[in-house]
Structure formats: structure tokens, C-alpha cells
Amino acid sequence: MKKLFLLLLLVSSFTFSQDKSSYEQLLEKSPFNSMYPEFMAEEAAEYFAEFNMLFSDASPIARKEARLVAVAVSAALRCEYCIAAQIESAKNEGATDDEIKAAIQIAGEIQRFSTLLYGNEFNWEKFNKIIGRGNE
């Protein structure tokens, strides 16, 4: 009976250490994986890898332009972490300082104009007529 108990203990310990090891491997791949609960970290890492395909040659948007979009959105959301990461990534894809500033300016102007339209309850029918929507 003692041998059976020891065998079960050894097997369960081995199984537990295997699970930890795969989690630790995920953390070694990317420290961002530590943001997810351990039970879902593997799936979250897989999703993150898929999401990042939007910044690859497989995407319908060129890599540099995709990063400039990400810079603009990061600025609009006021995410300091995102801004730092996306500006660095955009530069790595060949974006110039002026292109980065232009992307941020576009985000700011859209946000400003959106505030004006929303705050003034601008008429949808009039708006659609101005932008040419529905004139087909």
C-alpha cells in the first residue's frame, strides 16, 4: 500500500510540475503573459500571437501603416504603455517622427471634431448629406 501511495504521489507531483513548467515557458516567451490568470494564459498567448498578425505581411494593411494606426489609437486612448510600445514599433517599421506626429494629430482632430458633433447633437440626416452617404 505504501508503494502505491508513493507512486500516486510521485505521478501527481510530476503532473503538477509539468503544468507549472508550461506556464513558466509562456512567461519566458513573453513577460506580458503574466497579466493573464494561469488557467487561461496559454489561450491568451495564442490569441495575442493571432492579433499581432495584423502587423505582419499577412495583413491587408501594410506593417508601417498598421503601426501608425496603433499609435493614433493609443494616443486617443491615452494609454502610456501602448503609446511607448507602438511608437517604438512604428519606428522599427520605418515610420518617421513626422509620420508619427501626423497620426497622433489625426487622432486628436477626430476626437476634437467628434466632441463638437456629439456635444451639439449634429443632425444625422444633415451629416450624411454633407459626407455624401446615401447619394448613390
N, CA, C and O atoms as CSV, one atom per row, in Angstrom:
chain,resi,resn,atom,element,x,y,z
A,1,MET,N,N,0.829,-1.193,0.000
A,1,MET,CA,C,0.000,0.000,0.000
A,1,MET,C,C,0.869,1.251,0.000
A,1,MET,O,O,0.558,2.225,-0.685
A,2,LYS,N,N,1.972,1.226,0.778
A,2,LYS,CA,C,2.871,2.370,0.821
A,2,LYS,C,C,3.458,2.642,-0.552
A,2,LYS,O,O,3.602,3.796,-0.956
A,3,LYS,N,N,3.794,1.584,-1.264
A,3,LYS,CA,C,4.367,1.744,-2.602
A,3,LYS,C,C,3.366,2.386,-3.558
A,3,LYS,O,O,3.734,3.243,-4.362
A,4,LEU,N,N,2.105,1.973,-3.473
A,4,LEU,CA,C,1.063,2.550,-4.313
A,4,LEU,C,C,0.872,4.025,-3.992
A,4,LEU,O,O,0.742,4.846,-4.900
A,5,PHE,N,N,0.854,4.366,-2.712
A,5,PHE,CA,C,0.706,5.754,-2.281
A,5,PHE,C,C,1.872,6.599,-2.796
A,5,PHE,O,O,1.662,7.692,-3.320
A,6,LEU,N,N,3.079,6.105,-2.651
A,6,LEU,CA,C,4.258,6.827,-3.133
A,6,LEU,C,C,4.233,6.989,-4.643
A,6,LEU,O,O,4.618,8.032,-5.170
A,7,LEU,N,N,3.781,5.960,-5.331
A,7,LEU,CA,C,3.684,6.042,-6.788
A,7,LEU,C,C,2.671,7.107,-7.197
A,7,LEU,O,O,2.935,7.907,-8.095
A,8,LEU,N,N,1.512,7.118,-6.537
A,8,LEU,CA,C,0.489,8.138,-6.833
A,8,LEU,C,C,1.000,9.533,-6.515
A,8,LEU,O,O,0.766,10.471,-7.277
A,9,LEU,N,N,1.688,9.673,-5.404
A,9,LEU,CA,C,2.251,10.958,-5.025
A,9,LEU,C,C,3.272,11.428,-6.057
A,9,LEU,O,O,3.281,12.599,-6.437
A,10,LEU,N,N,4.117,10.532,-6.501
A,10,LEU,CA,C,5.126,10.859,-7.494
A,10,LEU,C,C,4.495,11.263,-8.824
A,10,LEU,O,O,4.923,12.237,-9.442
A,11,VAL,N,N,3.480,10.522,-9.267
A,11,VAL,CA,C,2.794,10.831,-10.522
A,11,VAL,C,C,2.093,12.178,-10.433
A,11,VAL,O,O,2.171,12.980,-11.364
A,12,SER,N,N,1.406,12.435,-9.319
A,12,SER,CA,C,0.702,13.718,-9.191
A,12,SER,C,C,1.689,14.872,-9.119
A,12,SER,O,O,1.420,15.942,-9.666
A,13,SER,N,N,2.818,14.683,-8.462
A,13,SER,CA,C,3.844,15.726,-8.397
A,13,SER,C,C,4.412,15.998,-9.777
A,13,SER,O,O,4.640,17.148,-10.151
A,14,PHE,N,N,4.636,14.944,-10.520
A,14,PHE,CA,C,5.171,15.096,-11.873
A,14,PHE,C,C,4.184,15.847,-12.757
A,14,PHE,O,O,4.578,16.730,-13.519
A,15,THR,N,N,2.909,15.502,-12.660
A,15,THR,CA,C,1.881,16.171,-13.461
A,15,THR,C,C,1.815,17.645,-13.098
A,15,THR,O,O,1.745,18.497,-13.984
A,16,PHE,N,N,1.838,17.958,-11.801
A,16,PHE,CA,C,1.778,19.352,-11.368
A,16,PHE,C,C,2.992,20.123,-11.872
A,16,PHE,O,O,2.853,21.251,-12.346
A,17,SER,N,N,4.167,19.538,-11.779
A,17,SER,CA,C,5.371,20.245,-12.225
A,17,SER,C,C,5.358,20.438,-13.734
A,17,SER,O,O,5.917,21.417,-14.230
A,18,GLN,N,N,4.738,19.534,-14.470
A,18,GLN,CA,C,4.625,19.692,-15.914
A,18,GLN,C,C,3.777,20.924,-16.242
A,18,GLN,O,O,4.133,21.703,-17.127
A,19,ASP,N,N,2.651,21.104,-15.531
A,19,ASP,CA,C,1.787,22.252,-15.761
A,19,ASP,C,C,2.533,23.554,-15.456
A,19,ASP,O,O,2.471,24.503,-16.237
A,20,LYS,N,N,3.223,23.598,-14.347
A,20,LYS,CA,C,3.985,24.793,-13.978
A,20,LYS,C,C,5.040,25.086,-15.028
A,20,LYS,O,O,5.262,26.239,-15.397
A,21,SER,N,N,5.673,24.060,-15.495
A,21,SER,CA,C,6.742,24.237,-16.461
A,21,SER,C,C,6.213,24.870,-17.756
A,21,SER,O,O,6.870,25.735,-18.334
A,22,SER,N,N,5.037,24.443,-18.207
A,22,SER,CA,C,4.493,25.034,-19.432
A,22,SER,C,C,4.125,26.505,-19.204
A,22,SER,O,O,4.286,27.338,-20.096
A,23,TYR,N,N,3.626,26.815,-17.990
A,23,TYR,CA,C,3.316,28.206,-17.666
A,23,TYR,C,C,4.599,29.034,-17.609
A,23,TYR,O,O,4.655,30.150,-18.126
A,24,GLU,N,N,5.607,28.483,-16.985
A,24,GLU,CA,C,6.888,29.187,-16.911
A,24,GLU,C,C,7.474,29.405,-18.303
A,24,GLU,O,O,8.110,30.428,-18.557
A,25,GLN,N,N,7.261,28.444,-19.205
A,25,GLN,CA,C,7.722,28.612,-20.587
A,25,GLN,C,C,6.987,29.768,-21.257
A,25,GLN,O,O,7.582,30.537,-22.012
A,26,LEU,N,N,5.690,29.885,-20.977
A,26,LEU,CA,C,4.923,31.011,-21.523
A,26,LEU,C,C,5.470,32.340,-21.019
A,26,LEU,O,O,5.570,33.307,-21.775
A,27,LEU,N,N,5.823,32.382,-19.743
A,27,LEU,CA,C,6.369,33.607,-19.165
A,27,LEU,C,C,7.725,33.940,-19.774
A,27,LEU,O,O,8.069,35.111,-19.938
A,28,GLU,N,N,8.485,32.918,-20.103
A,28,GLU,CA,C,9.783,33.152,-20.747
A,28,GLU,C,C,9.602,33.672,-22.166
A,28,GLU,O,O,10.394,34.491,-22.631
A,29,LYS,N,N,8.568,33.204,-22.855
A,29,LYS,CA,C,8.293,33.675,-24.217
A,29,LYS,C,C,7.945,35.150,-24.215
A,29,LYS,O,O,8.407,35.910,-25.066
A,30,SER,N,N,7.120,35.551,-23.243
A,30,SER,CA,C,6.711,36.948,-23.145
A,30,SER,C,C,6.300,37.275,-21.719
A,30,SER,O,O,5.434,36.610,-21.151
A,31,PRO,N,N,6.914,38.289,-21.144
A,31,PRO,CA,C,6.506,38.680,-19.789
A,31,PRO,C,C,5.065,39.190,-19.736
A,31,PRO,O,O,4.467,39.237,-18.661
A,32,PHE,N,N,4.506,39.570,-20.880
A,32,PHE,CA,C,3.107,40.023,-20.906
A,32,PHE,C,C,2.147,38.890,-20.551
A,32,PHE,O,O,1.024,39.142,-20.116
A,33,ASN,N,N,2.584,37.642,-20.735
A,33,ASN,CA,C,1.726,36.514,-20.394
A,33,ASN,C,C,1.425,36.454,-18.906
A,33,ASN,O,O,0.475,35.785,-18.496
A,34,SER,N,N,2.207,37.133,-18.098
A,34,SER,CA,C,1.959,37.145,-16.649
A,34,SER,C,C,0.712,37.960,-16.295
A,34,SER,O,O,0.241,37.897,-15.159
A,35,MET,N,N,0.181,38.712,-17.234
A,35,MET,CA,C,-1.021,39.514,-16.965
A,35,MET,C,C,-2.287,38.656,-16.931
A,35,MET,O,O,-3.327,39.104,-16.448
A,36,TYR,N,N,-2.204,37.436,-17.438
A,36,TYR,CA,C,-3.375,36.571,-17.526
A,36,TYR,C,C,-3.377,35.548,-16.400
A,36,TYR,O,O,-2.313,35.111,-15.961
A,37,PRO,N,N,-4.571,35.157,-15.920
A,37,PRO,CA,C,-4.622,34.070,-14.946
A,37,PRO,C,C,-3.979,32.820,-15.550
A,37,PRO,O,O,-4.098,32.572,-16.750
A,38,GLU,N,N,-3.316,32.056,-14.731
A,38,GLU,CA,C,-2.561,30.900,-15.222
A,38,GLU,C,C,-3.426,29.938,-16.032
A,38,GLU,O,O,-2.967,29.384,-17.030
A,39,PHE,N,N,-4.682,29.735,-15.607
A,39,PHE,CA,C,-5.529,28.759,-16.283
A,39,PHE,C,C,-5.826,29.123,-17.740
A,39,PHE,O,O,-6.157,28.248,-18.540
A,40,MET,N,N,-5.710,30.409,-18.089
A,40,MET,CA,C,-6.025,30.808,-19.459
A,40,MET,C,C,-4.840,31.435,-20.178
A,40,MET,O,O,-4.991,31.941,-21.290
A,41,ALA,N,N,-3.685,31.409,-19.572
A,41,ALA,CA,C,-2.518,32.088,-20.139
A,41,ALA,C,C,-2.135,31.544,-21.513
A,41,ALA,O,O,-1.768,32.307,-22.406
A,42,GLU,N,N,-2.220,30.225,-21.679
A,42,GLU,CA,C,-1.840,29.643,-22.974
A,42,GLU,C,C,-2.760,30.136,-24.096
A,42,GLU,O,O,-2.286,30.510,-25.169
A,43,GLU,N,N,-4.057,30.136,-23.850
A,43,GLU,CA,C,-5.018,30.591,-24.861
A,43,GLU,C,C,-4.858,32.086,-25.129
A,43,GLU,O,O,-4.962,32.532,-26.271
A,44,ALA,N,N,-4.607,32.852,-24.073
A,44,ALA,CA,C,-4.406,34.293,-24.236
A,44,ALA,C,C,-3.154,34.569,-25.066
A,44,ALA,O,O,-3.153,35.465,-25.910
A,45,ALA,N,N,-2.100,33.809,-24.833
A,45,ALA,CA,C,-0.868,33.978,-25.606
A,45,ALA,C,C,-1.098,33.633,-27.068
A,45,ALA,O,O,-0.571,34.300,-27.958
A,46,GLU,N,N,-1.883,32.593,-27.318
A,46,GLU,CA,C,-2.205,32.214,-28.702
A,46,GLU,C,C,-3.003,33.325,-29.380
A,46,GLU,O,O,-2.737,33.673,-30.530
A,47,TYR,N,N,-3.989,33.882,-28.658
A,47,TYR,CA,C,-4.776,34.984,-29.220
A,47,TYR,C,C,-3.883,36.186,-29.523
A,47,TYR,O,O,-4.006,36.804,-30.580
A,48,PHE,N,N,-2.989,36.513,-28.598
A,48,PHE,CA,C,-2.091,37.649,-28.781
A,48,PHE,C,C,-1.242,37.463,-30.036
A,48,PHE,O,O,-1.016,38.413,-30.785
A,49,ALA,N,N,-0.775,36.243,-30.261
A,49,ALA,CA,C,0.012,35.948,-31.466
A,49,ALA,C,C,-0.844,36.132,-32.722
A,49,ALA,O,O,-0.369,36.667,-33.724
A,50,GLU,N,N,-2.091,35.694,-32.669
A,50,GLU,CA,C,-3.001,35.861,-33.813
A,50,GLU,C,C,-3.286,37.340,-34.058
A,50,GLU,O,O,-3.249,37.806,-35.197
A,51,PHE,N,N,-3.571,38.082,-32.975
A,51,PHE,CA,C,-3.839,39.511,-33.088
A,51,PHE,C,C,-2.672,40.230,-33.756
A,51,PHE,O,O,-2.870,41.111,-34.592
A,52,ASN,N,N,-1.461,39.847,-33.381
A,52,ASN,CA,C,-0.276,40.500,-33.926
A,52,ASN,C,C,-0.056,40.228,-35.405
A,52,ASN,O,O,0.787,40.866,-36.037
A,53,MET,N,N,-0.810,39.283,-35.963
A,53,MET,CA,C,-0.751,39.056,-37.413
A,53,MET,C,C,-1.223,40.302,-38.166
A,53,MET,O,O,-0.886,40.488,-39.336
A,54,LEU,N,N,-2.000,41.154,-37.495
A,54,LEU,CA,C,-2.442,42.402,-38.127
A,54,LEU,C,C,-1.265,43.323,-38.440
A,54,LEU,O,O,-1.388,44.239,-39.253
A,55,PHE,N,N,-0.127,43.078,-37.796
A,55,PHE,CA,C,1.069,43.886,-38.022
A,55,PHE,C,C,2.100,43.133,-38.855
A,55,PHE,O,O,3.285,43.464,-38.834
A,56,SER,N,N,1.645,42.124,-39.586
A,56,SER,CA,C,2.565,41.292,-40.374
A,56,SER,C,C,2.287,41.464,-41.866
A,56,SER,O,O,1.365,42.176,-42.266
A,57,ASP,N,N,3.086,40.812,-42.659
A,57,ASP,CA,C,2.886,40.854,-44.116
A,57,ASP,C,C,1.593,40.160,-44.537
A,57,ASP,O,O,1.125,40.366,-45.656
A,58,ALA,N,N,1.008,39.343,-43.664
A,58,ALA,CA,C,-0.246,38.655,-43.973
A,58,ALA,C,C,-1.448,39.599,-43.888
A,58,ALA,O,O,-2.518,39.281,-44.406
A,59,SER,N,N,-1.283,40.734,-43.253
A,59,SER,CA,C,-2.376,41.689,-43.059
A,59,SER,C,C,-2.682,42.455,-44.350
A,59,SER,O,O,-1.785,42.674,-45.164
A,60,PRO,N,N,-3.926,42.858,-44.541
A,60,PRO,CA,C,-4.255,43.686,-45.708
A,60,PRO,C,C,-3.744,45.121,-45.573
A,60,PRO,O,O,-3.771,45.881,-46.541
A,61,ILE,N,N,-3.281,45.493,-44.385
A,61,ILE,CA,C,-2.721,46.826,-44.161
A,61,ILE,C,C,-1.212,46.676,-44.020
A,61,ILE,O,O,-0.736,45.804,-43.293
A,62,ALA,N,N,-0.471,47.512,-44.704
A,62,ALA,CA,C,0.993,47.454,-44.625
A,62,ALA,C,C,1.448,47.624,-43.181
A,62,ALA,O,O,0.794,48.300,-42.387
A,63,ARG,N,N,2.574,47.003,-42.853
A,63,ARG,CA,C,3.073,46.964,-41.472
A,63,ARG,C,C,3.234,48.363,-40.872
A,63,ARG,O,O,2.762,48.617,-39.764
A,64,LYS,N,N,3.886,49.257,-41.583
A,64,LYS,CA,C,4.129,50.604,-41.044
A,64,LYS,C,C,2.812,51.334,-40.818
A,64,LYS,O,O,2.628,51.976,-39.784
A,65,GLU,N,N,1.902,51.241,-41.772
A,65,GLU,CA,C,0.626,51.933,-41.638
A,65,GLU,C,C,-0.197,51.348,-40.493
A,65,GLU,O,O,-0.885,52.083,-39.785
A,66,ALA,N,N,-0.130,50.035,-40.310
A,66,ALA,CA,C,-0.839,49.405,-39.187
A,66,ALA,C,C,-0.300,49.926,-37.861
A,66,ALA,O,O,-1.064,50.175,-36.928
A,67,ARG,N,N,1.009,50.088,-37.782
A,67,ARG,CA,C,1.604,50.618,-36.550
A,67,ARG,C,C,1.226,52.078,-36.341
A,67,ARG,O,O,1.037,52.507,-35.202
A,68,LEU,N,N,1.113,52.846,-37.416
A,68,LEU,CA,C,0.692,54.244,-37.278
A,68,LEU,C,C,-0.758,54.333,-36.796
A,68,LEU,O,O,-1.097,55.215,-36.008
A,69,VAL,N,N,-1.605,53.429,-37.265
A,69,VAL,CA,C,-2.977,53.357,-36.747
A,69,VAL,C,C,-2.934,53.058,-35.252
A,69,VAL,O,O,-3.652,53.676,-34.466
A,70,ALA,N,N,-2.085,52.102,-34.864
A,70,ALA,CA,C,-1.968,51.734,-33.454
A,70,ALA,C,C,-1.450,52.906,-32.612
A,70,ALA,O,O,-1.879,53.088,-31.473
A,71,VAL,N,N,-0.538,53.693,-33.167
A,71,VAL,CA,C,-0.049,54.892,-32.465
A,71,VAL,C,C,-1.210,55.852,-32.236
A,71,VAL,O,O,-1.390,56.368,-31.133
A,72,ALA,N,N,-1.994,56.088,-33.279
A,72,ALA,CA,C,-3.112,57.031,-33.176
A,72,ALA,C,C,-4.140,56.571,-32.143
A,72,ALA,O,O,-4.605,57.367,-31.327
A,73,VAL,N,N,-4.487,55.304,-32.179
A,73,VAL,CA,C,-5.468,54.777,-31.226
A,73,VAL,C,C,-4.904,54.838,-29.805
A,73,VAL,O,O,-5.613,55.193,-28.864
A,74,SER,N,N,-3.636,54.492,-29.660
A,74,SER,CA,C,-3.002,54.538,-28.338
A,74,SER,C,C,-3.043,55.944,-27.761
A,74,SER,O,O,-3.303,56.132,-26.573
A,75,ALA,N,N,-2.782,56.936,-28.617
A,75,ALA,CA,C,-2.824,58.328,-28.170
A,75,ALA,C,C,-4.253,58.727,-27.794
A,75,ALA,O,O,-4.472,59.385,-26.777
A,76,ALA,N,N,-5.218,58.326,-28.618
A,76,ALA,CA,C,-6.609,58.674,-28.340
A,76,ALA,C,C,-7.088,58.035,-27.029
A,76,ALA,O,O,-7.876,58.631,-26.295
A,77,LEU,N,N,-6.608,56.830,-26.744
A,77,LEU,CA,C,-6.988,56.141,-25.506
A,77,LEU,C,C,-6.186,56.616,-24.297
A,77,LEU,O,O,-6.524,56.319,-23.151
A,78,ARG,N,N,-5.121,57.357,-24.577
A,78,ARG,CA,C,-4.221,57.861,-23.537
A,78,ARG,C,C,-3.576,56.724,-22.737
A,78,ARG,O,O,-3.461,56.781,-21.513
A,79,CYS,N,N,-3.165,55.700,-23.470
A,79,CYS,CA,C,-2.507,54.549,-22.855
A,79,CYS,C,C,-0.998,54.745,-22.973
A,79,CYS,O,O,-0.420,54.554,-24.042
A,80,GLU,N,N,-0.373,55.125,-21.876
A,80,GLU,CA,C,1.071,55.418,-21.892
A,80,GLU,C,C,1.893,54.209,-22.331
A,80,GLU,O,O,2.853,54.344,-23.090
A,81,TYR,N,N,1.513,53.034,-21.851
A,81,TYR,CA,C,2.232,51.818,-22.229
A,81,TYR,C,C,2.102,51.578,-23.730
A,81,TYR,O,O,3.074,51.271,-24.419
A,82,CYS,N,N,0.867,51.727,-24.213
A,82,CYS,CA,C,0.592,51.483,-25.636
A,82,CYS,C,C,1.337,52.487,-26.508
A,82,CYS,O,O,1.928,52.115,-27.521
A,83,ILE,N,N,1.311,53.750,-26.118
A,83,ILE,CA,C,1.990,54.790,-26.891
A,83,ILE,C,C,3.471,54.460,-27.015
A,83,ILE,O,O,4.023,54.486,-28.115
A,84,ALA,N,N,4.111,54.152,-25.904
A,84,ALA,CA,C,5.547,53.848,-25.934
A,84,ALA,C,C,5.831,52.649,-26.832
A,84,ALA,O,O,6.735,52.696,-27.665
A,85,ALA,N,N,5.064,51.581,-26.664
A,85,ALA,CA,C,5.299,50.366,-27.458
A,85,ALA,C,C,5.007,50.594,-28.931
A,85,ALA,O,O,5.770,50.151,-29.789
A,86,GLN,N,N,3.909,51.281,-29.233
A,86,GLN,CA,C,3.522,51.453,-30.639
A,86,GLN,C,C,4.428,52.439,-31.372
A,86,GLN,O,O,4.711,52.251,-32.555
A,87,ILE,N,N,4.882,53.478,-30.693
A,87,ILE,CA,C,5.824,54.400,-31.336
A,87,ILE,C,C,7.125,53.670,-31.650
A,87,ILE,O,O,7.677,53.816,-32.741
A,88,GLU,N,N,7.608,52.891,-30.701
A,88,GLU,CA,C,8.837,52.118,-30.933
A,88,GLU,C,C,8.650,51.143,-32.098
A,88,GLU,O,O,9.523,51.020,-32.957
A,89,SER,N,N,7.513,50.458,-32.122
A,89,SER,CA,C,7.224,49.508,-33.200
A,89,SER,C,C,7.084,50.219,-34.544
A,89,SER,O,O,7.551,49.719,-35.567
A,90,ALA,N,N,6.441,51.382,-34.537
A,90,ALA,CA,C,6.282,52.144,-35.790
A,90,ALA,C,C,7.643,52.570,-36.324
A,90,ALA,O,O,7.902,52.484,-37.524
A,91,LYS,N,N,8.503,53.026,-35.432
A,91,LYS,CA,C,9.857,53.412,-35.861
A,91,LYS,C,C,10.618,52.216,-36.405
A,91,LYS,O,O,11.356,52.339,-37.383
A,92,ASN,N,N,10.443,51.060,-35.778
A,92,ASN,CA,C,11.092,49.835,-36.265
A,92,ASN,C,C,10.589,49.439,-37.650
A,92,ASN,O,O,11.290,48.756,-38.397
A,93,GLU,N,N,9.382,49.864,-37.988
A,93,GLU,CA,C,8.823,49.582,-39.320
A,93,GLU,C,C,9.131,50.697,-40.318
A,93,GLU,O,O,8.672,50.652,-41.459
A,94,GLY,N,N,9.911,51.702,-39.889
A,94,GLY,CA,C,10.346,52.749,-40.799
A,94,GLY,C,C,9.569,54.047,-40.734
A,94,GLY,O,O,9.788,54.936,-41.556
A,95,ALA,N,N,8.662,54.177,-39.770
A,95,ALA,CA,C,7.899,55.421,-39.646
A,95,ALA,C,C,8.824,56.547,-39.181
A,95,ALA,O,O,9.685,56.356,-38.323
A,96,THR,N,N,8.622,57.706,-39.764
A,96,THR,CA,C,9.406,58.878,-39.370
A,96,THR,C,C,8.712,59.588,-38.212
A,96,THR,O,O,7.547,59.321,-37.914
A,97,ASP,N,N,9.438,60.489,-37.568
A,97,ASP,CA,C,8.834,61.277,-36.488
A,97,ASP,C,C,7.651,62.080,-37.003
A,97,ASP,O,O,6.642,62.210,-36.311
A,98,ASP,N,N,7.765,62.620,-38.213
A,98,ASP,CA,C,6.657,63.400,-38.780
A,98,ASP,C,C,5.434,62.526,-39.051
A,98,ASP,O,O,4.306,62.968,-38.835
A,99,GLU,N,N,5.638,61.296,-39.518
A,99,GLU,CA,C,4.502,60.397,-39.748
A,99,GLU,C,C,3.820,60.053,-38.431
A,99,GLU,O,O,2.594,59.980,-38.356
A,100,ILE,N,N,4.621,59.845,-37.400
A,100,ILE,CA,C,4.057,59.544,-36.075
A,100,ILE,C,C,3.273,60.741,-35.549
A,100,ILE,O,O,2.171,60.587,-35.023
A,101,LYS,N,N,3.849,61.942,-35.695
A,101,LYS,CA,C,3.147,63.155,-35.257
A,101,LYS,C,C,1.854,63.359,-36.043
A,101,LYS,O,O,0.841,63.775,-35.480
A,102,ALA,N,N,1.887,63.068,-37.338
A,102,ALA,CA,C,0.685,63.214,-38.165
A,102,ALA,C,C,-0.397,62.239,-37.716
A,102,ALA,O,O,-1.569,62.611,-37.646
A,103,ALA,N,N,-0.023,60.998,-37.413
A,103,ALA,CA,C,-1.001,60.007,-36.948
A,103,ALA,C,C,-1.647,60.469,-35.646
A,103,ALA,O,O,-2.860,60.354,-35.471
A,104,ILE,N,N,-0.830,60.992,-34.735
A,104,ILE,CA,C,-1.347,61.496,-33.456
A,104,ILE,C,C,-2.235,62.717,-33.685
A,104,ILE,O,O,-3.270,62.865,-33.036
A,105,GLN,N,N,-1.833,63.586,-34.602
A,105,GLN,CA,C,-2.629,64.778,-34.927
A,105,GLN,C,C,-3.998,64.373,-35.486
A,105,GLN,O,O,-5.023,64.949,-35.123
A,106,ILE,N,N,-3.997,63.377,-36.370
A,106,ILE,CA,C,-5.263,62.895,-36.934
A,106,ILE,C,C,-6.167,62.387,-35.825
A,106,ILE,O,O,-7.356,62.706,-35.794
A,107,ALA,N,N,-5.609,61.593,-34.907
A,107,ALA,CA,C,-6.414,61.074,-33.785
A,107,ALA,C,C,-6.990,62.214,-32.957
A,107,ALA,O,O,-8.157,62.184,-32.568
A,108,GLY,N,N,-6.156,63.222,-32.690
A,108,GLY,CA,C,-6.607,64.364,-31.900
A,108,GLY,C,C,-7.701,65.157,-32.592
A,108,GLY,O,O,-8.663,65.594,-31.960
A,109,GLU,N,N,-7.545,65.336,-33.889
A,109,GLU,CA,C,-8.547,66.113,-34.642
A,109,GLU,C,C,-9.867,65.371,-34.746
A,109,GLU,O,O,-10.933,65.980,-34.656
A,110,ILE,N,N,-9.803,64.060,-34.933
A,110,ILE,CA,C,-11.045,63.281,-34.988
A,110,ILE,C,C,-11.736,63.330,-33.632
A,110,ILE,O,O,-12.958,63.459,-33.554
A,111,GLN,N,N,-10.950,63.227,-32.568
A,111,GLN,CA,C,-11.527,63.299,-31.228
A,111,GLN,C,C,-12.154,64.682,-30.979
A,111,GLN,O,O,-13.252,64.778,-30.431
A,112,ARG,N,N,-11.460,65.733,-31.381
A,112,ARG,CA,C,-11.967,67.093,-31.203
A,112,ARG,C,C,-13.260,67.295,-31.985
A,112,ARG,O,O,-14.244,67.799,-31.443
A,113,PHE,N,N,-13.260,66.903,-33.262
A,113,PHE,CA,C,-14.438,67.114,-34.094
A,113,PHE,C,C,-15.600,66.242,-33.633
A,113,PHE,O,O,-16.759,66.652,-33.700
A,114,SER,N,N,-15.285,65.039,-33.164
A,114,SER,CA,C,-16.316,64.163,-32.627
A,114,SER,C,C,-16.993,64.809,-31.424
A,114,SER,O,O,-18.211,64.723,-31.268
A,115,THR,N,N,-16.202,65.450,-30.582
A,115,THR,CA,C,-16.753,66.145,-29.410
A,115,THR,C,C,-17.696,67.266,-29.853
A,115,THR,O,O,-18.763,67.464,-29.272
A,116,LEU,N,N,-17.284,67.988,-30.884
A,116,LEU,CA,C,-18.133,69.070,-31.385
A,116,LEU,C,C,-19.448,68.527,-31.961
A,116,LEU,O,O,-20.522,69.048,-31.659
A,117,LEU,N,N,-19.362,67.494,-32.778
A,117,LEU,CA,C,-20.571,66.915,-33.375
A,117,LEU,C,C,-21.489,66.344,-32.296
A,117,LEU,O,O,-22.690,66.617,-32.287
A,118,TYR,N,N,-20.922,65.557,-31.395
A,118,TYR,CA,C,-21.704,64.904,-30.355
A,118,TYR,C,C,-22.319,65.915,-29.393
A,118,TYR,O,O,-23.504,65.839,-29.065
A,119,GLY,N,N,-21.505,66.853,-28.950
A,119,GLY,CA,C,-21.977,67.844,-27.989
A,119,GLY,C,C,-23.054,68.749,-28.544
A,119,GLY,O,O,-23.928,69.206,-27.807
A,120,ASN,N,N,-22.999,69.010,-29.841
A,120,ASN,CA,C,-24.001,69.867,-30.477
A,120,ASN,C,C,-25.167,69.075,-31.060
A,120,ASN,O,O,-26.040,69.640,-31.719
A,121,GLU,N,N,-25.179,67.765,-30.815
A,121,GLU,CA,C,-26.235,66.888,-31.334
A,121,GLU,C,C,-26.502,67.153,-32.806
A,121,GLU,O,O,-27.642,67.341,-33.231
A,122,PHE,N,N,-25.405,67.162,-33.580
A,122,PHE,CA,C,-25.493,67.451,-35.006
A,122,PHE,C,C,-26.458,66.472,-35.666
A,122,PHE,O,O,-26.403,65.272,-35.396
A,123,ASN,N,N,-27.325,66.962,-36.512
A,123,ASN,CA,C,-28.366,66.188,-37.181
A,123,ASN,C,C,-27.758,65.111,-38.099
A,123,ASN,O,O,-26.944,65.409,-38.973
A,124,TRP,N,N,-28.178,63.846,-37.875
A,124,TRP,CA,C,-27.646,62.725,-38.672
A,124,TRP,C,C,-27.973,62.861,-40.149
A,124,TRP,O,O,-27.112,62.611,-40.992
A,125,GLU,N,N,-29.177,63.245,-40.477
A,125,GLU,CA,C,-29.581,63.365,-41.889
A,125,GLU,C,C,-28.727,64.420,-42.585
A,125,GLU,O,O,-28.237,64.201,-43.693
A,126,LYS,N,N,-28.556,65.552,-41.936
A,126,LYS,CA,C,-27.724,66.622,-42.480
A,126,LYS,C,C,-26.270,66.150,-42.611
A,126,LYS,O,O,-25.611,66.419,-43.616
A,127,PHE,N,N,-25.783,65.451,-41.595
A,127,PHE,CA,C,-24.413,64.949,-41.610
A,127,PHE,C,C,-24.195,63.990,-42.788
A,127,PHE,O,O,-23.222,64.124,-43.530
A,128,ASN,N,N,-25.091,63.039,-42.950
A,128,ASN,CA,C,-24.968,62.073,-44.053
A,128,ASN,C,C,-24.999,62.765,-45.417
A,128,ASN,O,O,-24.310,62.343,-46.346
A,129,LYS,N,N,-25.789,63.814,-45.532
A,129,LYS,CA,C,-25.852,64.566,-46.788
A,129,LYS,C,C,-24.510,65.271,-47.042
A,129,LYS,O,O,-24.018,65.284,-48.171
A,130,ILE,N,N,-23.934,65.843,-46.009
A,130,ILE,CA,C,-22.648,66.551,-46.141
A,130,ILE,C,C,-21.552,65.600,-46.591
A,130,ILE,O,O,-20.752,65.954,-47.457
A,131,ILE,N,N,-21.496,64.387,-46.018
A,131,ILE,CA,C,-20.401,63.464,-46.366
A,131,ILE,C,C,-20.704,62.633,-47.613
A,131,ILE,O,O,-19.863,61.851,-48.056
A,132,GLY,N,N,-21.897,62.799,-48.178
A,132,GLY,CA,C,-22.238,62.096,-49.425
A,132,GLY,C,C,-22.749,60.691,-49.229
A,132,GLY,O,O,-22.838,59.926,-50.189
A,133,ARG,N,N,-23.084,60.339,-48.018
A,133,ARG,CA,C,-23.640,58.998,-47.762
A,133,ARG,C,C,-25.097,58.968,-48.177
A,133,ARG,O,O,-25.875,59.862,-47.847
A,134,GLY,N,N,-25.446,57.934,-48.899
A,134,GLY,CA,C,-26.835,57.774,-49.317
A,134,GLY,C,C,-27.164,58.511,-50.608
A,134,GLY,O,O,-28.329,58.579,-50.998
A,135,ASN,N,N,-26.153,59.066,-51.278
A,135,ASN,CA,C,-26.377,59.780,-52.538
A,135,ASN,C,C,-26.140,58.898,-53.758
A,135,ASN,O,O,-25.966,59.402,-54.867
A,136,GLU,N,N,-26.132,57.575,-53.554
A,136,GLU,CA,C,-25.832,56.691,-54.676
A,136,GLU,C,C,-26.896,56.733,-55.695
A,136,GLU,O,O,-26.804,56.046,-56.712
